[in-house]
Amino acid sequence: MKRVNKTLAALLMSGLLATAFTACGTENKKKNADAEAVEMHDNHEGMHEGHADMQGEQHMDEKHMEEQTAAIEFKDEATAEVFKAYIALKDAFVATDAAKASEASGTLAEKAGENAELKSAAEAIANANDIEAQRKDFVTVTDAVAEMLNGSLASGEVYKQYCPMAFNNTGAAWISAEKEIMNPYFGDKMLHCGSVKETIK
């Protein structure tokens, strides 16, 4: 009798477990199907919203750049335009965005005027696809812009900043409209690596 009861109990348990596993599998399938449906919906929404997001990002970039440069005035408009284009390029490197760097450097090349060194380096960045190659030419761009800025500010100040670890510890500088370190040579890998080396007034 005990053996029958044990056998009956074992059969009942196996039946319950099978039912439980089947229910769990069904629930998981349902959850997976629901998740896929949500993902498809999100992707569909994303396609519609993608263009608006890109426009929003561009607007935010322009707003941030205006905020950075608001307190700085230059003695001539040409230098102001070069600086604005330079800051857009620097921000593209901070974001590690080769496409934006190419676009910003194209604008910088146009604004360079008769400064052959600046124009050539900016064009090299515009024509490169590799972010690290672009960053190497950014060193030359920075040197040329730093030279232009000496004695060109009517009010405000800009900051020459330096990262000793850039390019395998050989170091490299950049110019910023704000004191906070936002490293264009490493981006988010080492965003705040560096220090202010010079204040240009």
Backbone bond lengths (Angstrom), bond angles and torsions (degrees), N, CA, C in turn:
res aa  C-N    CA-C-N  psi(-1)  N-CA   C-N-CA  omega(-1)  CA-C   N-CA-C  phi
1 M - - - 1.463 - - 1.518 111.36 -
2 K 1.353 115.14 -42.79 1.463 119.55 179.24 1.508 110.66 -62.51
3 R 1.394 114.63 -38.63 1.459 118.80 -179.67 1.529 111.07 -64.54
4 V 1.339 116.00 -40.67 1.468 120.73 178.79 1.510 110.13 -62.32
5 N 1.343 115.51 -45.98 1.471 120.38 178.59 1.523 111.80 -59.44
6 K 1.366 115.64 -42.43 1.461 119.88 179.26 1.523 111.01 -64.24
7 T 1.339 115.05 -42.43 1.468 120.19 179.83 1.517 109.92 -64.34
8 L 1.337 116.39 -44.83 1.457 121.91 179.29 1.527 110.47 -61.95
9 A 1.324 116.24 -43.12 1.466 121.28 179.25 1.521 110.81 -63.49
10 A 1.347 116.46 -40.47 1.468 121.33 179.61 1.518 110.54 -64.06
11 L 1.353 115.66 -41.94 1.464 119.92 179.48 1.530 111.01 -64.86
12 L 1.325 114.52 -43.36 1.469 119.08 178.70 1.529 111.29 -61.27
13 M 1.334 115.70 -44.22 1.467 120.58 -179.69 1.521 111.81 -62.78
14 S 1.354 115.73 -43.72 1.467 119.52 -179.47 1.526 110.29 -65.05
15 G 1.339 115.09 -36.65 1.463 119.24 177.52 1.516 111.97 -65.08
16 L 1.325 115.00 -43.55 1.466 119.98 178.85 1.522 111.59 -64.32
17 L 1.345 114.64 -41.80 1.464 118.80 179.50 1.520 111.10 -64.26
18 A 1.332 115.27 -42.42 1.474 119.17 179.20 1.519 110.63 -61.23
19 T 1.354 114.54 -42.91 1.464 119.59 177.98 1.524 110.86 -61.50
20 A 1.350 114.63 -42.74 1.471 119.66 -179.57 1.516 111.15 -63.07
21 F 1.373 114.99 -44.27 1.470 118.63 -179.43 1.525 111.03 -65.26
22 T 1.350 115.28 -40.63 1.465 119.66 178.89 1.518 110.42 -62.01
23 A 1.323 116.13 -44.24 1.465 120.99 179.56 1.521 110.98 -62.93
24 C 1.375 115.32 -41.84 1.463 120.14 179.57 1.523 110.26 -62.78
25 G 1.343 115.62 -44.12 1.470 120.01 179.34 1.510 111.21 -62.08
26 T 1.329 116.04 -42.30 1.467 120.46 178.60 1.512 110.72 -63.49
27 E 1.344 114.81 -43.03 1.468 119.59 -179.78 1.526 110.86 -63.75
28 N 1.367 114.87 -42.28 1.460 118.97 178.59 1.519 111.42 -63.27
29 K 1.358 114.70 -42.09 1.474 118.39 177.78 1.517 110.49 -61.56
30 K 1.359 114.53 -41.43 1.466 119.42 178.98 1.524 110.68 -63.58
31 K 1.354 114.77 -43.35 1.465 119.20 178.65 1.518 110.92 -62.88
32 N 1.358 115.78 -42.64 1.460 119.88 179.00 1.523 111.28 -63.14
33 A 1.354 114.95 -42.63 1.471 119.10 178.88 1.523 110.50 -63.32
34 D 1.343 114.87 -42.65 1.469 118.97 178.13 1.526 111.02 -62.14
35 A 1.339 115.46 -43.09 1.471 120.07 -179.59 1.520 110.71 -62.95
36 E 1.365 115.87 -41.55 1.459 120.05 178.65 1.518 111.07 -63.60
37 A 1.337 115.70 -40.41 1.463 119.95 179.22 1.519 111.00 -63.14
38 V 1.349 115.37 -43.17 1.473 120.04 178.36 1.516 110.46 -63.36
39 E 1.360 115.00 -42.85 1.475 119.12 -179.26 1.519 110.92 -63.17
40 M 1.366 115.61 -43.35 1.470 119.23 178.14 1.520 110.88 -61.31
41 H 1.328 115.84 -41.04 1.458 120.68 178.65 1.522 110.49 -63.54
42 D 1.356 115.38 -44.91 1.468 120.15 179.88 1.524 111.21 -62.68
43 N 1.357 115.48 -41.14 1.465 119.23 178.75 1.518 111.14 -63.99
44 H 1.341 114.97 -40.57 1.463 120.32 178.69 1.527 110.43 -63.11
45 E 1.342 114.70 -45.27 1.466 119.65 177.36 1.522 109.92 -62.65
46 G 1.344 115.67 -40.73 1.459 120.88 -179.03 1.515 112.46 -60.55
47 M 1.351 116.03 -37.62 1.460 119.63 178.59 1.519 110.83 -62.65
48 H 1.333 116.33 -40.30 1.462 120.78 179.16 1.520 111.90 -70.64
49 E 1.363 114.26 -34.89 1.459 118.37 -174.73 1.525 113.33 -90.53
50 G 1.351 117.11 -12.24 1.463 121.32 -175.46 1.517 113.17 -55.24
51 H 1.335 115.55 -46.50 1.464 119.81 -178.95 1.521 110.80 -63.50
52 A 1.327 115.97 -43.14 1.468 120.24 178.77 1.524 110.96 -62.93
53 D 1.356 116.30 -39.28 1.465 120.23 178.36 1.518 111.63 -62.62
54 M 1.343 116.41 -42.63 1.463 120.45 179.48 1.528 110.86 -62.00
55 Q 1.344 115.22 -41.75 1.463 119.35 177.45 1.522 110.59 -64.61
56 G 1.341 116.01 -39.20 1.457 120.58 179.12 1.512 112.01 -64.43
57 E 1.341 116.43 -42.35 1.465 121.03 178.12 1.517 111.23 -62.56
58 Q 1.337 115.77 -42.90 1.460 119.73 179.71 1.528 110.10 -62.79
59 H 1.342 116.46 -41.65 1.456 120.56 178.90 1.528 110.77 -62.89
60 M 1.357 116.92 -42.32 1.461 121.22 179.23 1.526 111.19 -64.10
61 D 1.360 116.68 -40.01 1.462 120.88 178.13 1.526 110.46 -61.06
62 E 1.328 115.91 -45.64 1.463 120.77 -179.51 1.529 110.79 -64.95
63 K 1.329 115.66 -40.48 1.465 120.31 179.44 1.529 110.48 -63.85
64 H 1.341 116.10 -44.17 1.465 120.75 179.52 1.529 110.55 -62.01
65 M 1.333 116.29 -41.83 1.456 120.66 -179.64 1.528 110.81 -65.01
66 E 1.322 116.54 -40.73 1.470 120.73 178.04 1.525 111.27 -63.83
67 E 1.343 115.97 -40.06 1.465 120.53 178.48 1.530 110.81 -63.65
68 Q 1.341 116.04 -40.63 1.463 120.58 179.89 1.529 111.68 -63.46
69 T 1.319 115.83 -41.56 1.467 120.60 -171.72 1.533 113.85 -96.46
70 A 1.330 117.81 0.13 1.471 121.67 -174.28 1.531 113.29 -58.49
71 A 1.327 117.37 -39.05 1.474 120.71 -175.24 1.531 113.02 -88.39
72 I 1.345 116.37 3.79 1.471 120.10 -177.00 1.529 109.72 -109.19
73 E 1.321 115.25 129.46 1.467 120.36 176.02 1.525 108.89 -124.69
74 F 1.319 114.95 142.69 1.456 120.51 -178.99 1.529 110.56 -112.31
75 K 1.306 114.47 158.20 1.471 119.91 -178.72 1.530 111.86 -73.02
76 D 1.320 116.32 -23.70 1.478 118.52 176.18 1.524 110.55 -139.63
77 E 1.316 115.34 151.66 1.462 123.05 -174.18 1.533 112.05 -66.88
78 A 1.336 117.25 -33.95 1.466 121.10 -177.76 1.533 110.95 -61.49
79 T 1.342 116.39 -43.86 1.470 120.44 178.87 1.523 110.09 -66.83
80 A 1.323 117.05 -38.30 1.471 121.40 178.36 1.527 110.49 -60.48
81 E 1.326 117.09 -41.05 1.462 121.60 -179.31 1.536 111.16 -68.78
82 V 1.327 115.83 -39.57 1.471 120.52 177.07 1.528 109.72 -62.54
83 F 1.328 116.15 -45.07 1.467 120.43 -178.39 1.523 111.15 -63.85
84 K 1.313 116.63 -42.03 1.467 121.33 179.04 1.536 110.45 -60.83
85 A 1.327 116.05 -44.25 1.471 120.45 178.89 1.534 110.78 -66.97
86 Y 1.334 116.05 -36.71 1.473 120.42 178.31 1.530 110.79 -63.42
87 I 1.336 116.95 -44.50 1.471 121.08 -179.66 1.532 110.38 -62.68
88 A 1.334 117.10 -38.77 1.470 120.57 176.77 1.528 110.41 -62.52
89 L 1.328 116.61 -39.06 1.463 121.46 178.10 1.528 110.95 -67.55
90 K 1.318 115.76 -45.07 1.466 120.20 178.61 1.532 110.78 -59.64
91 D 1.323 117.11 -43.13 1.467 121.46 179.35 1.534 111.79 -64.04
92 A 1.345 116.44 -34.70 1.468 120.51 177.35 1.529 110.34 -64.37
93 F 1.331 116.67 -37.97 1.465 120.11 177.57 1.524 111.37 -71.55
94 V 1.313 117.68 -36.12 1.469 121.01 175.40 1.534 109.58 -59.75
95 A 1.335 115.73 -38.00 1.472 121.34 179.16 1.529 112.53 -82.82
96 T 1.335 117.36 -2.35 1.470 123.42 -176.25 1.525 110.68 51.25
97 D 1.325 114.97 52.21 1.466 121.82 -177.07 1.531 109.34 -119.10
98 A 1.330 116.26 98.30 1.464 121.71 -176.47 1.531 112.34 -62.44
99 A 1.341 116.75 -37.79 1.463 120.32 -179.19 1.527 111.31 -65.36
100 K 1.339 116.19 -44.25 1.472 120.09 178.47 1.525 110.73 -67.26
101 A 1.340 116.55 -36.42 1.462 120.68 178.16 1.521 110.07 -63.15
102 S 1.315 116.00 -41.69 1.463 121.28 178.37 1.525 111.34 -62.38
103 E 1.327 115.46 -44.07 1.474 120.78 179.82 1.534 111.21 -65.62
104 A 1.340 116.77 -46.58 1.466 121.11 -178.62 1.522 111.61 -65.52
105 S 1.335 117.27 -37.79 1.459 119.82 -179.71 1.524 111.49 -71.72
106 G 1.330 116.02 -28.68 1.471 119.86 173.84 1.517 110.53 -62.28
107 T 1.345 115.92 -43.27 1.472 121.17 176.58 1.523 110.26 -64.36
108 L 1.332 116.36 -41.85 1.462 121.04 -179.87 1.529 110.83 -62.83
109 A 1.324 117.51 -40.35 1.471 121.51 177.95 1.530 110.75 -61.24
110 E 1.330 116.19 -38.84 1.473 120.88 178.24 1.528 111.24 -65.65
111 K 1.337 116.05 -37.27 1.470 121.01 -176.76 1.530 112.82 -83.00
112 A 1.341 117.12 -9.24 1.468 121.27 -173.77 1.523 113.81 -67.56
113 G 1.313 116.15 -20.41 1.473 119.61 178.63 1.518 111.68 62.64
114 E 1.329 116.00 -126.07 1.470 120.74 -177.46 1.531 113.34 -92.08
115 N 1.320 116.94 5.85 1.459 120.09 177.91 1.533 108.68 -78.83
116 A 1.346 114.94 93.97 1.472 121.51 -173.00 1.523 112.71 -63.63
117 E 1.332 117.32 -38.92 1.462 121.44 -178.58 1.529 110.79 -64.48
118 L 1.335 115.56 -46.63 1.456 120.84 179.43 1.525 110.85 -64.32
119 K 1.314 116.09 -45.84 1.467 121.16 -178.99 1.529 111.28 -60.14
120 S 1.336 116.50 -45.45 1.465 121.64 -178.37 1.533 111.83 -63.71
121 A 1.335 116.70 -45.46 1.470 120.85 -179.57 1.533 111.21 -66.83
122 A 1.333 116.09 -39.70 1.475 120.23 178.56 1.525 110.66 -65.34
123 E 1.320 117.21 -39.72 1.467 120.82 178.28 1.524 111.27 -66.48
124 A 1.335 116.58 -36.03 1.471 120.49 177.37 1.529 110.48 -61.83
125 I 1.330 116.70 -40.88 1.474 120.70 177.46 1.527 110.10 -65.80
126 A 1.332 116.08 -43.63 1.469 120.95 -178.47 1.526 111.46 -61.24
127 N 1.329 117.03 -32.31 1.465 121.05 -176.32 1.531 113.72 -92.31
128 A 1.323 117.03 -4.14 1.473 120.91 -179.79 1.526 110.51 -96.01
129 N 1.326 115.26 149.51 1.465 120.55 178.09 1.523 112.43 -105.84
130 D 1.330 115.63 -20.31 1.452 120.92 -176.21 1.527 110.67 -90.16
131 I 1.321 116.85 125.15 1.462 122.00 -174.95 1.534 112.19 -62.28
132 E 1.325 117.58 -35.47 1.467 120.07 -178.72 1.528 110.85 -71.38
133 A 1.323 116.95 -37.70 1.470 120.50 175.32 1.526 109.94 -64.63
134 Q 1.319 116.06 -40.46 1.467 120.94 178.02 1.530 110.67 -61.68
135 R 1.320 116.08 -42.23 1.468 120.35 -178.47 1.534 111.84 -63.38
136 K 1.321 117.50 -33.14 1.466 120.60 177.85 1.527 110.43 -63.71
137 D 1.336 116.70 -42.48 1.474 120.33 178.40 1.528 111.84 -71.71
138 F 1.334 116.00 -21.33 1.466 120.52 177.95 1.534 111.06 -64.33
139 V 1.323 117.01 -28.25 1.472 121.36 177.13 1.535 109.40 -61.30
140 T 1.331 117.26 -45.98 1.468 122.46 179.19 1.525 110.67 -65.69
141 V 1.337 115.49 -41.15 1.475 120.38 177.44 1.530 109.92 -59.50
142 T 1.331 116.07 -45.11 1.466 121.24 -179.24 1.527 111.49 -61.13
143 D 1.328 116.95 -45.15 1.472 120.73 179.41 1.534 110.94 -59.54
144 A 1.318 116.22 -43.41 1.469 120.93 -178.84 1.528 111.66 -66.69
145 V 1.334 116.13 -41.53 1.470 120.13 179.98 1.530 110.65 -69.85
146 A 1.329 117.22 -39.56 1.473 121.09 178.22 1.528 110.81 -58.68
147 E 1.330 115.69 -40.32 1.465 120.52 178.47 1.525 111.15 -64.95
148 M 1.331 115.73 -40.10 1.469 120.67 178.29 1.526 112.07 -63.82
149 L 1.334 116.32 -35.17 1.461 121.01 -173.86 1.534 113.57 -73.86
150 N 1.317 117.53 -23.99 1.466 120.39 -179.04 1.527 111.02 -59.78
151 G 1.350 114.60 116.10 1.464 120.57 179.02 1.515 114.86 77.24
152 S 1.333 117.87 9.31 1.471 119.98 -175.36 1.533 113.86 -101.82
153 L 1.347 117.31 -7.72 1.464 119.54 -178.07 1.531 111.49 -86.23
154 A 1.326 115.56 132.71 1.468 121.10 175.70 1.529 109.49 -88.83
155 S 1.329 117.14 -33.62 1.468 122.19 176.35 1.516 109.99 -158.82
156 G 1.325 114.67 159.10 1.457 120.22 -178.30 1.523 110.82 85.32
157 E 1.329 115.57 -172.42 1.459 120.16 179.80 1.522 110.83 -152.77
158 V 1.326 115.44 154.58 1.463 121.55 176.00 1.523 107.91 -124.98
159 Y 1.325 116.02 164.80 1.454 119.95 -170.58 1.527 111.44 -124.36
160 K 1.319 114.85 126.39 1.461 119.64 172.46 1.526 106.73 -89.88
161 Q 1.322 115.62 119.74 1.454 121.84 -174.82 1.527 109.79 -115.66
162 Y 1.314 115.25 158.92 1.463 119.19 -170.63 1.523 111.54 -143.07
163 C 1.331 115.64 135.69 1.461 121.56 174.53 1.529 108.35 -116.47
164 P 1.327 118.18 115.89 1.469 120.79 -178.23 1.529 113.73 -72.14
165 M 1.333 117.26 -15.05 1.465 121.00 -175.44 1.528 113.82 -94.24
166 A 1.333 117.18 -7.81 1.463 120.59 -178.16 1.533 110.83 -62.46
167 F 1.316 115.88 145.49 1.470 122.66 177.51 1.525 112.35 52.02
168 N 1.325 114.32 58.92 1.479 121.63 177.96 1.522 112.73 55.38
169 N 1.316 114.20 49.16 1.473 122.64 174.82 1.540 114.87 67.90
170 T 1.336 116.33 18.75 1.474 117.89 172.89 1.531 110.28 -84.68
171 G 1.339 116.05 -22.14 1.463 121.38 175.85 1.518 113.35 86.24
172 A 1.313 115.93 152.55 1.468 121.74 177.77 1.522 109.73 -160.38
173 A 1.344 114.79 151.62 1.473 121.50 -177.63 1.523 111.03 -110.01
174 W 1.307 115.06 164.52 1.465 122.47 171.72 1.526 107.80 -153.19
175 I 1.311 116.22 169.34 1.463 121.59 -178.60 1.524 108.63 -115.20
176 S 1.327 115.18 139.52 1.456 120.36 -179.39 1.526 110.41 -134.75
177 A 1.320 114.99 152.19 1.461 120.62 176.47 1.522 111.12 -87.91
178 E 1.344 117.04 -5.59 1.460 121.05 -179.85 1.523 110.12 -133.62
179 K 1.330 115.68 153.34 1.467 120.48 -175.89 1.531 112.68 -70.56
180 E 1.316 117.06 -30.45 1.468 120.32 -177.98 1.525 110.36 -58.35
181 I 1.319 116.19 133.51 1.459 121.38 179.89 1.525 110.25 -78.48
182 M 1.330 115.51 119.62 1.461 122.86 173.76 1.524 105.63 -129.52
183 N 1.308 116.62 96.71 1.459 123.04 -166.35 1.534 113.06 -74.04
184 P 1.344 117.17 116.44 1.466 119.93 -179.73 1.533 113.86 -79.77
185 Y 1.327 117.00 -13.01 1.466 119.90 -177.85 1.524 112.98 -88.49
186 F 1.321 116.80 -21.55 1.467 121.04 179.26 1.524 113.13 -119.22
187 G 1.339 118.27 -21.05 1.456 119.91 -175.82 1.512 110.83 60.91
188 D 1.330 117.22 -139.70 1.467 119.67 -175.34 1.525 113.83 -73.72
189 K 1.343 118.17 -5.60 1.471 120.30 175.43 1.528 110.49 -65.23
190 M 1.329 115.70 -44.20 1.474 121.30 176.22 1.528 107.20 -146.72
191 L 1.323 114.61 67.64 1.459 121.95 -170.27 1.524 113.71 -58.44
192 H 1.316 117.51 -38.64 1.467 120.45 -173.54 1.527 112.84 -106.64
193 C 1.324 116.49 21.82 1.467 120.52 178.45 1.533 108.88 -80.35
194 G 1.322 116.79 119.86 1.465 120.76 178.38 1.507 111.65 138.54
195 S 1.318 115.51 -179.37 1.464 120.86 179.85 1.517 110.12 -155.19
196 V 1.343 115.74 162.75 1.467 121.51 176.33 1.520 107.81 -77.58
197 K 1.329 116.67 122.75 1.469 121.32 -179.45 1.525 112.49 -102.24
198 E 1.337 115.53 -25.33 1.468 118.50 -176.67 1.526 109.33 -155.22
199 T 1.315 116.67 142.13 1.452 122.03 173.58 1.528 107.47 -107.82
200 I 1.327 116.16 121.84 1.458 120.72 -178.97 1.525 107.90 -100.43
201 K 1.343 114.84 122.81 1.481 120.13 -177.82 1.519 110.39 -118.91
